[in-house]
């Protein structure tokens, strides 16, 4: 139970689980009066030297007054946080608000009970605080203080503290380094034998980079501990063959695991010390093992798992692979059981793969770990594989197996570096594996099967960084169900699958549709160099197969050269010569070799040798990818993979495909990925505009969002059904806000009656348009609700009568008069904030293209100049903007600028949760925004900018 201190409620949203530098975990939470004994016990375990560094004098024990002071906080001016493992404090941090003289200060009396600062007159609150840390000696060097600094800084910013001050003894170099390495803007001074550090808490590019680098190292290390254990205990293995536990034990031994293996089962006889015929130590309980255990594979019924987790935690186990089912996939009770599992494991600082997992594999020669249900350890290779489904994991491993008549034969072309099938992925997720694979030298290509993305914003950030150095290929399941699989407890997202696909592409992720395409693309990328461009040479002994390949290239947007037909009489030497010539030809960037069987003669081995040797000696210039398409030559794939004893080390291996479409699709993905990497090497720029009034927009938003009680709404707009719906702005407020960012909306004057409509037209100038603003008629030209080019009073009165006669009374229609804009292409620009993915900018052509056909493109905000140019060119109807069928091209430069300005607006002000500009008429010169709406709301928390933390459970 958390007892509140003073009059402020306990801030539960400050609780967080974090991964530390060594890969272990800890909980960070506010300190409460209930923690008095924990604090005393913690202090007793701290060395005298650390106490001296904290208090600048010998301080052997805390007085009762100290304990009260350090456990009673108001959560505004005085805050204390603790890092906890098990039920014990391992570190603490606190801040005390101070004034300009360094004396204790309090926030104004108008502070609301939840800590929000009141508006109105009165003194401004002191915005500086003194901060101090204490870390138990046994846990120093684990990055605990750095994690606590991130969290206490976020708390301080929430409580309107803008600056920290810390006084440190010069000899306390570790703590000085914590502050100086954090990346904040700092000022340092030395007086009276004490180093005084002052630093602003506003995140900087450097502080964010430091935080994310630490996050990457910590999360990668936590995965590394799971994938390269020195010892493994299989808990729940039986004495006889059969059963999940025994299968994993057998697979560990058959795979040649280089570490120590223990079999654990409470049903073993008391006198059983070794399990035969496996020959491994047998134990009735984990505590009977007299040496450290790094990884526990749990294969017991779900109701027994809590006891197993407790035993693992007490023994110091670093991670769990939970194969047991009966969790969130089984309903509400199972979801509660899954939550308890993760919370219990994190209490002990352990990571969890699963539950309902298939297992993990690491083929590195020094590890050879097969803690999975796969009966065979794949040969070492360059593919890192993550799946959220055991069935898909089995399918992928089997598919790679079939490609070369045995996994051993595929080393180097389709071999696996590491494999994780996470099941319900309650803890370890694809994000953790991306952190690990980012700088893993054994992995060249990342393959992922995902059914849900719990943190899309973080996933796209990590995927973009990883894709800059190695390909990331993703197939997404559960695309159209509208919900995550039952076993996955993840935040909901409102964005449709097409939007997700666009955002993944923006991050450099190769999005494919099927598991077969995942393997096809991965094998090509792992074995072949990246193509320099889209030009493809095609050669083979079948004219028809060459033409099919040619058509497939055109379908995928490649630029194929005319196929070269070697005729059915072609020999392996003819293939070698033709391929050598194609690879030396500067007019192509890749080669597809097509082959059909010879009648009555099997030349698979000879053909494979010819192709591989030609590819190996491709001559000067950049290496080019080669793929082979074969029809009914079953031995060719294995031969091209280099399975024969004649294959020399380092011989280039070539992927083979049984269909032209599969090979070309994989090649096309490689071409698109290459183009993305080339562009990512020179990232675009978010332009600055001198006429943007960011401060004025902020002031407008503050006034428009201010509730009736006079307090300033804080963050935390919610992420689900409880999200604040916000404020729908009036037309005038919308236009004023957009004008702050240089976006002008063509004036529209209300026309409640014909006479007012005429006066409005005379004020604006003929010709004009007459249109309704009612929601059911807005933008519906197909219903005859918009009348254009009204050049006189008579035409306007006639149109007014027709509209009110056919569609309803004037007050129902909300008619307005608007000056005619120059003719052009009608488009729509939208921006919206998804709680999980963040701000998304969308573009399409107005009307049927976007509404009926879904022809809309999307980018994450902020967009760069390059993003804006790509955005308008990526819709299928883009040719209408560039002079389709003899029409004049429109002003796409003006359109790109509009997109950039809207992007800046929602990026600078996350309270702007929705903007809709429709229609935007883009003419030959300039554009006109004819309609606009906007909505404001307290923004959802920006988890990517806050302190690092694990997903909440």
N, C-alpha and C positions, 0 to 999 in steps of 0.2 A: 504494500500500500504506500502511495506517495502522499505525505502530509504537506499541505501548502505552508509556505512561510509567509508571515505577516498577512497582508490583505490581498496579495496577488495570487491568482490561481496558478497551479503547477503547469508550466508550458510543455505539455507532452510532445509537441511537434519538434522540440529540440533533441529528443531522443534519437539516437542513430547507432547503427552498427557500422564499424569501419574495418578495413583490411590494413594491417600494419606492414611495415617494411619487410619483415621476415615471412610474410604470408599468413600469419595468424590473424585472428580477429579479436576485437574488443567492442564493448558497448560504451557509448558516451551518453551521459544523461545529466540533468541538473541534480545538484546535491540538495537533500532535504533534511529536516530535523531527524528523520528516522535513520539517517546515516551516521549518527554520532559514534556508535561503537565501531563501525567500519572505518571511520576516519582515524580513530585512536589506534586501531590495530594496524592500519596502513602506516601511520606515522612511526609506530614502534619498529617497523621493518625497514625504515629509511636510515641510511648511514649518518653518522655524526657530521661527516663532511658535507653531504647533501643538505642536511638541516642548516649547517652554517651558511652555505651558499644561498639558502632561501631567506634566512632571517638576519644575516650579517653578524651573527653572534652565536655562541653555543646555546642550543635550545633543545635540551634532551627530551622534553615531553610537553604536551599541550595542556594548558590549564583548562578548567571547566569553562572559563570565560572564552578562551580561544575556541574550544569546541563549539560553543554556542554561536560565536561569531561566524565560524566557518561553515556552519550547517544551517543557519537562518538567513535567508535572502529574500529580498523583495522582487527579484527577477526583473528589475528595471535599473536601479542604481547600484545594486550589489548582486552579483551573479557568480555562482560557483558551478563548475562542471567536473565530473569525475570520469576517468576511463576505468572500466571494470572488466575483469576476467573471472569467470566463476561468480562468486559472490563477494569478491574482494576488490578494493580499490588498488589500482597499480599506478595511478597518476591523478593529480588534480590541477585545476587552473581556476583562478577567480579574477574578476575585475571589480574595482570600486570607482564609481564616478567621482571626478575631482574637478574643482574650479580652476581658474587661471593662476591661483596661488598654490595649487597643489593640495588644497584642503578638501575634505569630503563634501560632496555636493549632492543635491537632490534635484530631480526633474520637477517641473512646475506642478503646483497642486492640481492643475486641470488635467493631469494624466488620467486617462480612462482606466477602468479596472483591468482591461486586457493589455495595458501597456502602450496603447496608441497615444500619440501626443495631441493635445487639444489645440485648436486654432484660436485665433483671437488675440487680444492684447495681453501683455504680461511679459516678463523677462524670458528670453530665449534660454533653453536648457543648456547646462554645461555639456559640451560635446567631447570631453576627454575623459579617459579612465586609466587608472593604473592597473597593470596586469602582472600576475606572478604565477609561476609554475612550481610544481614539485613532483618528481618522477621517482618511483621506487628504483633503487640501484639495479636490481635484477632485471628490470625492464628497460633500462637506458640503452640507447642504440637501436631500438625497434621502431623509431619514428612516432612514438606516442605523443611527444610534445608537439611535433609538427601537426599531427592530426587535431590535437586539442586547440592549437592556435587557429586553425581554419574554422573550427566550430565556434570558439569564443568570439572570433572576429565577426562571424555572421550574426551571432546573437547581439553583439554590440551595435552593429549597423541597424538591426531591427529596432533597437532601443535608442536610436538617434545619437549614438556615439560614433564620432567620425575619426577619432585618433586614440591610439594607445601610447602610454608611456611605461617604460620598464627600467628599473635600476638593477644593475647586475654587477657583481664583483668581477674585476678583470680576470681572475683565475678561473671563473666559471665559463670557460671557452665553449663548452657544449651548448649552453643556453644562449650565449651570444650568437653562435652559429645558427640556432633555430630561428632567431629573429632576422639576422642578416640574410639568410638564404630564402626567406619567405617570399621575396619579390615585391614587397610594398615599398612605397616612397618613404625614405627614412632620413632622420637627422640624428647625428651621434655626437655626444659631448662627454667630457671627463671632468669630474669635480669631486673633491674631498675623497679621492680614492675609489670612486664609484663610476662605472660607465652608465650613462643615461642614454637610452634609446627612445626616440619618438618616431612613430610611423603612422601614416594615414591608412585607413582601413578600406578605402575605395579600391576595389579590385583593379589591377593594372594588367596589361598584356603579359608582363613578366610574371606576376603573381599567379595568373591563370595557367601560364605555361609550366611554372614550378609545380602547382597543384596537380596538373594533369600528368606531368612526368612522374611524380611520386605515386599517383594513382596507378599508372601503367606498371611501374616496377613492382608495387605491392601486389596487385592483382595477378600479374604474370608469375610472381614468385609463389602465390597461393596455389595456382594451377600446377606449377612445376613440382610442388611438394606432393601433389596428388598423382602426377604422371611419372615421377622418378623416385619412388620410395625405396628405402634401404631394407624395409621389412614389411610384410603383409600378413595380416591375420584374416582368415576366412571364418566368419562367425556364422554357424548354422550348417556346417558341412556334416554329412553323415558318414558312417563307417562303410556303408555299402555304396555301390555305384547307383546313380540315379539321384535326382534332386538338384536344385539350383546350386546349393552350396558346394556339393561334391563336384559338379560340372565345372565351376569356376576354379576350384582347387586343382582339378585335373588339367585345365587349360593353362593355369599358371605354370605348372610343372612341365607340361609338354612344350610350352613356348620357350622354355629355358630361362625363366626369370633368374636374374643374377643375384637377387637379394635372398633374404631368409623368409621362409613361409611357415606359418603356424595354422593348425586346424583347431577350432574352438567349438565345443558343443557341450552344453550343460548335461546332456544325456550320456556322455562318455562314461564308461566305468571308472571307478576311482583309481584302479591300478593301470589304466591305459596311459602310456607315456609317448607312444609313437604309433602313428596311423599307417597301417600296411594295407596294400603293397606300396603306397605312395612314399613311405619312408620319411614323413614329416612329423615334427613334434605335435603331440595332441594334448589339449588342455580342456578342463571342464569350465574354466572361466578365464577371462582376459587377465585378471590380476595374478593368475598363476604363472604367467609369462615373466621371466626374470630379466628381460631385456626390453629396450624401447620398441614400440610398434609404430610405424609411420602411417600406414594406411590400413583401415579395416573395411573388408567387404562384408556387408550385412545381408544375410539371407535367412532371416527368421520371420515368423508371422508378425504382422504390423503391431499387434498388441504387446509383443515382447520387445519391440525396438527401443522404447524409452529406457528400459533397464540396460540394454546393450549400449546405448549412447552414453548413459551415465558411467558405465564401466570404462568405456573408451576415453571419456573425458578425464576420469580419475587416473587413468594410466598414461595420459599425455599423448594420445593418438592425435595426429595432425589433420587427418581427413577421413571422410566416410564415403563409400560407394554403397548406396542403399538400393538393393535389388528388389526388396519387398514391395508388394502391391498392397492395395487397400487404403489408398490415400485420397487425394482430391478427385481422382478419376472415379471414385465410387460414391460421391455425394457429399452432403453437408458434414456428416460426421467425419468422413475422410479428410475434408478440407481442414477441419479443426485439428485433426491428428497431424496433418502436414505442417500446419502453422506451429504446433507444439514441437515437432521434430526440429524445424529450423531454429526456433528460439532456443531450444535446449542445446543444440550443437554449437550455436554461436556463444552461448554462455561459457562454454569450455574453449572457445577460440578455434573451433573446427569448421572447415568447409564441408559441404555436402554435395555429392553428385547423386541426383535422384530426387525423391524415391521413384520406384517403378522404373529403374534404370536398366539398360542393357549392359553397361560396363565401360571400361576404359582400356586402351591399348597404347603402348609405346614401343616401337620397333627398334629404338636406338640400341646399338650393339652392347653398350654398357648397362642396359636396363632389361630389354626383352620382356616387357610386362604385358601379359594378356589376362587382365582381371575382368573378363567379360564372358558372355555366353557364346562367343564365337569359338568354334572348336579348333581353329587354326590361326596361328599368328601370321599376319601378312609379312611379306618381305619388306625390308626398309625401302622407303621411297620418299617422294617430295610432296605428297598430298597430306594436308591436315584436314580431318573430317569431323564435323560436329553434326549430330542429329538430335532432334527432340523426340524421336520415335524409334523404339527398338526394331520394329518391323522394317522401317525404312533403312535403318542401319544394316540389318541383315541383307536387305535387297542390294544396297550399295556394295557391301563387301562381296556378295555373291556375284554381282555384275562385273566387278573388277576381276574377280577370279576367273570368270568365263572368258574374258577378253584374251587370255593368254594360256589357256589349258593348265592353269595352276597359279596360285599366288606367287610361288617362288619364281616363276618365269617372268613376272612383271616388275621385278625390281628395277627401278630407274624409269619406268614409263607409267606405271599405275600403282606403284607401291605406296604404302601408307607411312607417314612419319608418326603421327599420333591420331587417335580416334577416341571420341567421347560421345556416348549416347546417353543423354541426361534425363530421359524419361520426363517426369513432371517438372524438371529443372526449377525446383523450389529454391535453390541457392545458386550453385554454379550455372551460368548461362552462356549463351553465345558471346555476350560482351566480354566475359572473363577469358574465353578462348581467343578472341581477337586480341586482347591485351597480351596473351602469351605468344601467339603466333607472329605478332608484329615484328619481333626481333629474334624469333627462333631460327637459328641457322639451318636446322634440319627440314624446314618447311618452306617450299617455294610457292605453293598454291593452296588457298583455303577454300574448302567446300563446305557448305552449310545447308542443312534442311531445317527450316524453321516453320513452326505452326503458329507461333505468336512472338511478338517483339515487345517485351515488357517496358522498355525504355527507348522508344524510337529515336529520340533526340540524341541520346548517348550512343546508340547503335550506329546512326549515320555518321556521328563524329569519329568514332573508332574505326568504322569501316573505311571512311575517307582517308584517314591517316594510314591504315594498313594497305589500302589499294594503291597508295602512292609508291609502295615498295614491292608489293606482290599482289597477284590477282585474288579477288574475293568473289566467289561464285555462289549464288544463293538461289534455292528453289523454295517458294513459300507455299505451304499448305494452308488449308482452312481459309482460302481467299474470299469465298463468297458466302460463308455461313454467317458473317456478321458478329461472330464471337470467337473467343479463344477456346481450344479444347478444354474439357472439364477439369483436367488435371492441372491447368496452368492458372495460377492466381496472378493476373497481370492487370494493369490499368486498362480501361477501355479507351478506344480511339474512334473518333467519328469519321476519319478520313477513309474514302473508298480505296479499293485495291489499286485502281489506276493511278491514284495520287501517290500511294506508297511506292509503286513501281517507278514513277518519275523521280521521287526523292532518293530512291536507291541509286538510280542512274546518275543523279547529280553528285552522289557521293562516290561514284566510280565503281559501284557494285555491279557485277554482271548478273543480271536477273534472268533466270531461265524458267521454263514452265514445268518441266518434268524431271524426275530422278534420272532418267536416261540421258537427258540433255546435260544434267549436272555432271555425270560421269564423262560424257563425250567431251564436254568443254574442258573439264579438269585434266583429262589425259592429254589433250592437245597442248594446253598451256604448260603442263609439267614437263613435257618432252620436247617442245619446239620453241625456237626463238620467236619473239613477237614480230608480227609483220610490220613493215615500214609504212604500208599503205594498203589500199583496197584492190590493187590490180592482181588478178589471179591468172596464172597459166594453167591450162588443162591439157593433159596428154594421156593417151592410153590406147588399148587395142580394140576398142569398141566405139564406133562413131555414135551410136545411139546413147550409150552411157555417158559419153562426152557431152552430148547435147543436153541430156538431163542435168548434168552437173552445171553446164552453162546457164540453163534456166534457173536452177537453184541459186546460183550466184546473183543473178539479176533480181530475183525475189528478195534476197537478203541485203540488197543495196550495194553489192560489190561490183567491181568493174572487170568482168572476165575478158580475157583475150580469146580469139577464135580457137576452138579446141583443135589440137593436133592429133590426127588419127594415124596411129602407127600400123593399123590393119591387124586383122586376127592372126596374121603370120608373124607378128613381131616376136622376137626372141628377148630373153632377159638382157642381152647386150644392147639391143635396140632401145629398151627402156633406159638402160644406164646412159647411153649416149644422149637420148632426148632429154632426160632429166638434168644431166650435166649442162646441156645447152640452155635449158630454161632457167636454171639457177644462176647462170652467168649473164642472163639477159637483163639489162637495166630497166626494161619496160615492164617487168613484173615484180611483185612483192611477195608472192606465195605461189606454191605449186600444188595442184591436186592431180594425183596419178590415179587413173581408173584402169581396172583390170577385170577381164572375164576369163573363165577357164579355157585352157587349150583342149581341143578334142583329143581324147585318148592319151594325153600326156600331162603328167603332174609336174609343174616347174615352180611350185610355191617357194621352195627353199632357194632356188637359183634366182628367182625374181626378187625375193626379199633381200638377198645379198647384194644384188645389183642396185636396188633402190637405196639401201642403207649406205653402200659405199659411195654412190654418187652424191648423196646428201652430205656424207662426211667430208668429201673433197670438193666442196662447192666453189672453190676458187676465191678470187678477190671480191671485195665488197661485203656488205652486211649479210649475215646468215639469214636464210629465208625459211619459213615453216613449210613442211611438206606433210601432206596427208594422203592416205591411200583409200580409195573406194574400190571394194571388190564385191563381186557377185559370186556366191557359192564357191569360194576358194577357202575352205575352212582352215587349212593349215597356214594361210598367209599371215593372219594376225599374230599368231605365236611366233612365226619366223621373223616378222618385222620387229617384234618386241625383243629380239635378240636372245632367244631361249637356247639356241644350239651351242654345243661346246666349241664350235669354231669361232664364236663371237669374241673378238678381242676386247679387253677392257677399254672403256671409253667410246666404244662404237656407238654411233648415233642410232637411236631407236625411233621408229616411225609408227604413229598411231594408225590403225586401220578401222574402217567403218563399213558396215554391210549395206549402207544406203547413201547415195550422194547427198540427200538433204541433210542427213545428220552430220556429215563431215563439213559441209559448207556452212551450216548453222554454227558449228563450233568455231570455224575459221572466222566467220563474220563477227562473232562475239569477241574474238581476239583482236580483230581490226578496230572495232569500236572502243575496246579497252585501251589499245595503243593510242588512239586519238585522244581519249580522255587523259591519259598520263602525260601526253605531250602538252595538252592545254593546262593541266594541273601544275606542270613545272613552271609555268608563267601565269600565276593566278590573276584573275581580273581584279579590278579596283572598284570599291564603292565610292562613287564620285561625291565631291562636296559641291554644294550650291550656295552661293552667297546670299540668295534671297530667302533661305529657309529661316524661319523664326521659331527655333526649338523652345526657347524659354516662354514665348508667348503661347505656344500650343500647350506647354505644360501647365501654365496658369489657367488656361481655358478648361483643361481637363480636370484640374483640381476643383474648380468651381462647379463644373457639371456633375462631378461624382460625389461632391460633399453631401453627406446625409443630413437630415434635418437636425440632428443633435449637435452639429458643429464640429465633430471630430473628423479627422482625415482618414478616409478608408485606407486600411493597410493592405498588404499582400494576402494571398491565400484565397483567390477567387473560387477555389474548388476545382475538382477535376471530374466530377461526375454529375449525378442528379442534383447534388446539393450546391452546384456552382451558382454563383450570383448571376442572374440573368442580365444584370447591368441596366444601362440607360440607352434607349433608342433615341438618337439625336433628332431634333427637328431639322427641317431643310435648311433653315437659316444657320443653326449651329453647325451643321455638317459643312456647309459652304465656308463658314468662317474658319473652321479647323483645317479644311483642305487648303484654303488660301494661305494659311501659315506656311505651308510646304509648297507653295507655288503652283497649286492645282486649282484652276478656276472652273467653275460650273456655269454653264450658260443660264442666265436668269430665267425663271419661269414664274409668271404672275398669276395669282389666283383669279378665276373667272366664275364666280358663283351665279352670274346671270349674263345675258347677252350684252347689255350695255357696258358692264364692267369689262367684259372680254374685248369689246371694241376699244375702250379707253386703254386697256393694257397693250393692245396691238399698236395703237397710235403712239404710245410711249416707247415701245420697243422698235417699231418700224416694220412695215410690211415688206416682204411676205412673212407669215408666221405659221406656226403649227398649233393645232388645238388637240389636247390629249388628256385622258383621265389619269388620276394618280391613285385611284382605288387599287388595292392589292390584287384583286382578281382580274383587273384589266390592264395593269401596268405592263408595258412592252408587248402587248398582244395586238400587233398590227393585223394578225390573221383574223381577228374578230371585228375588224373595221373600226377599232376604237381610236385610231390616230388619223387626223386629217392634216395633210401637208400642203405647203405652197399656197396658202390662202392669201391672195394678193390684194384683196379689197374688203371693205366693210361688209358688202353684200355677201361675198363668199363666206366670210367668217360667220355672219348671222345664219346663213343657210346651213353651214356645217354644224353650228351649235344646235339648231333645231333638229337636225337629223340624228345627232348623237344622243340628245336627251329623249328623243322620240323612240329610238331603237334600244338604248341600253339602260335607261333609268333616269331618275331625277338628278338635277345638278348636284345636290348635296350628297347623293350616293356615288356619283362619279368623281367628284373632286377635280373638276376640269381646271386646266391651266393653259395659259397662252405662252408660247416660247418663240423667240426669233428663229427663223430658219438658219440652220448651219450649212456650210458648204457641203456638197455631195461627197460621199466617200464610202468607205467600208465600215459597217457597224461592228464594233467589237465590245467585249466585256472584260473588265479588270476587277479582280476580287482579291482581298486579303482576309485571312481568318486565322485565329489562334486555336490550334488543337491542344488540349491540355497535355497530351503525351508527346506529340511531335514538335510543337512550337508553332511559330508563325509561318504560314504558307501563302505564297503569292501565286495567283492563278490567272491564266489568260486564255481567251478563245474568241471565236467570232460569235456575235450575238444571234439569238434565235435558234433555229433548228440545228446548226452544227454543234453548238455546245449543249443545248438542252435535250435534243432528241438523240444525237449520235454520240454525245459524250466527248466531243473533240475539244478537250481542254488540256492545257499543259500546266505544270506546277513546278515551283522551285521553293526551297527553304529560304527564309529571310535571315540575314540581309542578302540581297542579290547584288552581284557585280555587274559592270557593264557587259561583260561577256555573257553572264547568265541571262540578262534581259534580251540580248540579241538572239540567244539560243531559244529563249522562251517563245518568242513570236514566230520563230522558224520551225518549231517542233510540232505545231498542230498540223493536221493533215490538210486543212483548208488554207494553209499559209500562202499558196500560190496566188490567191485572190488579193493579197497585199502587194504582190510584186509584178503585177501586170499580166494577169492571166487572160488569154484569148484576146490579146490586143488592147486590153484596158490599160490605163495609165497607172504606173506604180504609185502607191500612196507614201506618205511621209513616215516611214518606219523609224527614223531617227527621233521624231517627236514622240512616237509611241514608246520607244525604249526609254526616253527621258521620263515619261509619265510613270512607267513601271518602276523606275528607280526612285522617283519621289514618293510613291505610295509605299515602297519597301522601306525607305528611310522613316516614314511616318510611323509605321507599326513597329519598326525596330527601336526607334528612339523612345516610343511611348507604348509599352506593352499593355497599357490600359485600353488602347484602341484594339478591341478584340475582333472587330469585323468592319470592313470597308467594301462597299459595292458600288462600282461605277458602271452604269449601263443606261443607254448605250454610249460608247465612246466612238464618235464618228471620225475616222481617220481619212483626211482628204489628201490631195496632192501636196498641199502646203499647209502644215499644221493639223490640229485636231480640235474637236469640240466635245466636252463632257456634257451630255444632255441630262443625265440623271445621276444622283449620288445619294447614298445612305451610309450611316456609320453607327456603330454601337460601342459604348464604353462599359467597362466592368473592371473591378479589381482583378488584376492579372493573376493567373495561377503561378505558383512558385516556379522560379527558374532553377531547376535542379542542376542544370549544367553549369551554372555560375556560382552556386552555393558550395559549401564544403563537401568533400567527397564522402559518400556513404553508400552502404549496400542497400538493395531494395528492402523497403519496410515490410515486416511481417507481423 
